[in-house]
Amino acid sequence: MRQYLPAAHLEQARPREGDDDGLRVAGIKLFVDGALGSRTAWLLEPYEGSEDRGVAALRPEALRATLAAAEAAGVPCAIHAIGDRAVREVLLALEAAARARRAGAPAPRHRIEHLQLLHREDLPRLARAGAILSMQPIHATSDLELALRHWGPRRSELAYPWRSVLASGATLCFGSDAPVESLSVLAGLHAAVTRRRPDGSPGPEGFVPAQRLDLREALAAYTLGAALATGEADRRGTLARGKLGDAVVLSRDPFAVPPEELLALEVDATVCEGRLVYERASAR
């Protein structure tokens, strides 16, 4: 398990030899804005029907100073940014940190957490910033009505923009945002490939269908993308000789079922580091 500390505990987040492999401090967590539902996500343009642009929880100068301190300490940052203004400021700060980094110095694995709204002008910055984009597919289907209400159809074309992230060449990582959302990876996969809720809404094409992924891309974000985000791609994230051997056995081949049936799959067994840690009774 990887835990992120508040920025005030930067010193305690420094990498140390002999850190426990089961529970390890992975970096510091920063919050640049709020959330969509409370209309505190920081936007470039006002919310629909309002003059409000959300909340800057961390001003750009403070963000850059914290990133510089983290870089000096070799500590990765997980940076919460939901609105398009927050995302832009994080990308600009990451670009500045990369320019200031001395030649040959290792780049910490910084992450942008959530990135729920993106401005088209910032697409070229995604790969250039070098951050891993950590997103949660279930947010798109949970929040689709709020996104359309508060951001409108035009901006929502780049809401939860997974396809655009991959097309930019940036690294995409998927997770659950539990306990805010469901822990189920199968629910996340269903959301990623259909952009629909379990009841089929908002319709056959889903919410902003241009941003859907195929199953292989979504699985890669949950597995290899997650391993890249934690710096463990040399031993996790894929099944290969010399790696730890994390795997699940599903009740059916997910590539052989229609996307809407992914939710009906069950986990028959779970293997962690080569050891069987769970087996469904009816699958024995």
N, C-alpha and C positions, 0 to 999 in steps of 0.2 A: 504494500500500500504506500502511495506517495502523498505526503501532506505538505501543504503550502502554509507558511506563517505570514502574519501581518508584516507590512513593510518596516515597522518599528523594530522588528526582531531580525533584521538583516544579518547581524553578526552570528546569530544562532543558526542561520540558514546556510552558512558557508559549507561547502563540501568537506567531508572529513573521512579519513581512512577508517575502515572498520564499521561504517554505518550498517545497522541491521538491515538485511535484505528484505525482511517482511514488512517493516514499518520504517520509512525513511523520509526525512525532510527533503523536499525536492526543490524548494525555492520560496519566493515571497509572492503574495497575492496583492494586486492593486485594483482599485475600483475607479474607473474614469467617469462612469455615469450610472444611471439607475436602471429602470425597467420600462418595458412597453406598457404594461397594464396600468401603472401609476402615472404614465406620461412623464416619466423622469429620464427616459433615454434621451441622450443629447443629440439634437438634430441640426442639420444644416439649414433646413427650412422649417417653418412652424408646423405644429400638428394641424391636421385638417380642422377648419373652422375655428382656429385659435391663433393667437400671436405668440403662444408659448413654444419654446424650443427645447424644453427639458432642463436637465441639471448637469452642470459640470462638477462632478464629485472630486476631481483632481485636475487642477489647472495645468495647461501645457508646460509651463516652466517647472512646476513641481514634478510632473511626470518625467521630464527630461533629466532633472537632477537625480531623481530616484533611480532611473535606468542607468545613469552614469555610475552611481555608487554600487549598484548591483553588478554592473559589468566589471568594475574594479575588484569586486569580491569574488567574481566568477559564479554569481548566483543567478539562476534563471528566474524570470518573472512570468507569472500568469496574470494577464491584464484583462479585467472585465470591461468590455466595450460593446454596447448593443446598438446604439444609434449611429447614423452615418457620420455625424460630426465627431463623436467619440472615436470611432474607428479611424477616421482620417488623422486625428491628432496622435493616435497610437502609431499609425504607420509612419507619420512624419518623425516622431520621436525615435522609432526604431531605425529609420534611415540615418538620422543624425548620430545615433549610437554606433552604427556600422561605420560611418565615415570617421568617427573619432577613435575607433578601435585600432590599436597599433598593428602593423603588418605582421601576419603570422600568428596573431593571438587567437585562441579558440573563441568561437562565438557561443555564448550561453544559449540554451534552447528556450528562448522566450516564446510564449503562447499568447494569442489573442483569444480570449474566452467569449463565446457566443456569436459575435459579429452577425447580428440579426438583420441589419440594414446596411447596404453598401451603396455609395455613389459611383456612377459609371466612370467618373474621372479617376477614381482610386484603384480601378482594376489593375493598371500596370504596376502599382506600388506593392501589390500583394506578395509576389515572388521576390521583388527587389528588397523588401524589408527583412526577408529571411526568417520570419516568425512562422510557427506552426499555428494553423487556424483550427481551433478546437470548438466544434459546433455540436449541436444536439438536435437530431432530426425530429424528435417528438415535439419540439417547440413550434415547428411550422404548422403542424396540424392542430395543436392545442390553441395557438394564438391567431389563426388565420382571420377570424372575424375582427379581432382587435387591430391587426395589421391593416386591414382594408379600411376600418373606421378611422384610425388615427394617422395612417400614412397615405392612404388612398391608393387606387389601382396603379397609377404611374410609378410611384416610388416602390410599390410592392413587387414590381418586376425584378427588383434586386433585393427582395426580402428572403432571408434564409437561402443565400445564393450559392448552393453547393456546386452546381454545374459550372458557374462562373469562376469559382475558386479553383477547381481542378483545371479548367481551361487556361487559367492564368499561369499555371506551373507551380503554384504554391502547394505546400503539404497540408492535406486535410486530415483532421483527426476527429472521430466521433465519440461521443459519450452519452450519458443519460441525464445529467443534472439532478440525479436523485439526491435528496428525497423530494425535491420540488416536482419532479416528473417520475414516471415509471422507470424502474431499474431494468425492465425487460429489453434486451438487445433485439429480440424478435419484433417487438413493437416499434423499435427504432428503425429496423430494416424495412418494415412495412411502410413507415412514414417516408423513408428516404426514397424508395422506389415508386411509390404511388402518389405521395403528397395528399393522401386521403385519410380520413378518420376510419376507425373500424366499421362505422355504419355506412361507409361509402361517400359521405359528404366531403367536399362540396360538389361531387359529380365525377363522372368517369375519368376525366382528364386530370383531376386534382387541382390543388392550389398552385398557381404559377407553374404549369407543367414543364416549361422550358428549363427549370432548375432541378428536375428529377435526375436521379442517378440510376444506373443499372445495378443489379445485385452484386456483381463482382466489385464494382467501384465502392459500393457501400460497405461490403465486408472488409475491403482493404482499409477503409478509414477506421473501422472498429478494431482492426488487428494490427497491421503494420503501421498505420498512422498513429495509433495509440502508443506503440512501442517506440516509434521515433520521438514522440512527444516526451517520453520519460527517459530517453537516452539508452534504451535497452534493445534496440533493433538487432544487435549482434547476438541476442539470445532469446528474444521473444518476438511475437508478431507474425511469424510464419512457421510452418512445419518443415524443418530441415535438420540434417545431421549436425550435431553439436549444440543444438538449441535445447531449451528446457522441456519442451513437449507439453504445451498447454493446448487443450482441444475440447470440443464438445461433440457428442454424437446426437444427431437429431432423428426424430421419428420418421422423417422422409427427406429426400434430397431437395434442398431449397431451390436448386436450379431446375427441378423437374415439375414444380408446381406453379400455377398462376400466381402473380404477385399478391393478389388479394387473399390467397390462402396461407401466406407466411404466418399469419397470426394463429393459425390452427396447428402449427407444428409444436411438438413437445421435445424437451431435452431428455433423451434417454440416459445419457451418461456425461459426466464431466471429468476430465483428466487435467490435473494441475502438476506441473513439473514432473510428468511421467507417472504420477500416481493417480489411481482411480479414487476420486473423493466423493462422487455421487453416482448413484444408479437408480433410475426410476423402477419401482417395484414391478410394475406391469410390463416392463421391457425386458425383464430377466428371462 
